[in-house]
Amino acid sequence: MKKPVLYIPFIALLLGGCQKKDLKLDFDQKVCRKLKINTPSYTWISDPSCGGSDSAVLKIRVKHPQQKDCIEKIFPEPTFYDTAQNKISGVSYQTVLTKGEPDVSIYDDSLTFIFRAQFPSVADGDRLNNIYMKIHTENKLADKSKTTQLRINGKCSVVESSVYDIYDTVQVSSNIVQVTFWDNEDEDGDIISVNLNGLWVLENYELKNAKETYTFYVNSGMNDFVVFAENQGSSGPNTCAITINNGSKIELSQDLKTGSAIKIQF
C-alpha cells in the first residue's frame, strides 16, 4: 500500500506567498491613502497674454513626499481671469491627466505635467491676466490628496492697485535699490513674484532661509513694490521677509489673490 503524498510544505509555501502579497497590498494601500502634494510651480511654454495666440501651454511641477507609484491621476482645476479679475469663460482644457501619458512625468519626490488650455478666440487669449489653479491627485483606489493651489501670472499681466495691500513706506536716496529676501519662518517651498510699477521684475522665486539680495531701479517719486504669492509651501501661509537697502526688516504674508506692497519713495 502506497503512503499518501503530503503537500503540506507546498500548500504552506503557497499560503505564505499569498499572505506576503496581501500584506504588501495592505501596506501599499495604507501608504497611498496618505497622498500629499505641495509647493507647485510653473514655467510658461506658450503665453497668450501678450497677444497673437488663443492657447496657453505650461509646465507645472508639484512636490510629493510619498512613493511615486501611489499617484495614478492628476486633476488641474484652473480659473482664468482678466485684468479686472473677471472670469474668462469658454476655455477648454484637459480635466484629468493619467500616469503614463506623454505629458506626465512622476519622480521619487515630485511630478510634472504639461497643462494646455484653448481659449475661444485670440482676443480672449489676449485678455488673460492670471490663472488661479487648484491641483489634487488620486491613487488607484480614487483616494484624493489634499488640494494645493497656484497663482500663474501672464508675462503681460497688469497689476491693479485693488489687488494688493500697502504694508509700509520706505524712502531711498538713490534710484538704485537693493532688496534682500528670505523666508523668515520654515523653509517650506514658498514661491513669490515681484511687480515693480507694473513690470514683473522677479518671477517664480523660491524663498530660502538664507538671504539673497537683488538690485532694482526705481523712478523719481512714489514706486509700488508688490510681492505676490505664487503658491503656499508645505506648511502655509506664504511668508516673506525683506529689507530695503539694509534697513529695518519688513515681514510680509500674502495669499494667492492679494499681494503685499511696499511704497518706495525716491
Secondary structure, 3 states (H helix, E strand, C coil): CCCCCCCHHHHHHHHHHHHHHHHHHHHHHHHHCCCCCEEEEEEEEECHHHCCCCEEEEEEEEECCCCHHHCCEEEEEEEEECCCCCECCCCEECCCEECCCCCEEECCCEEEEEEEEECCCHHHHHHCCEEEEEEEEECCCCCECCCEEEEEECCCCCCCHHHEEEEEEEECCCCEEEEEEECCCCCCCCEEEEEECCEEEEEEEECCCCCEEEEEECCCCEEEEEEEECECCCCCCEEEEEEECCCCCEEEEECCCCEEEEEEEC
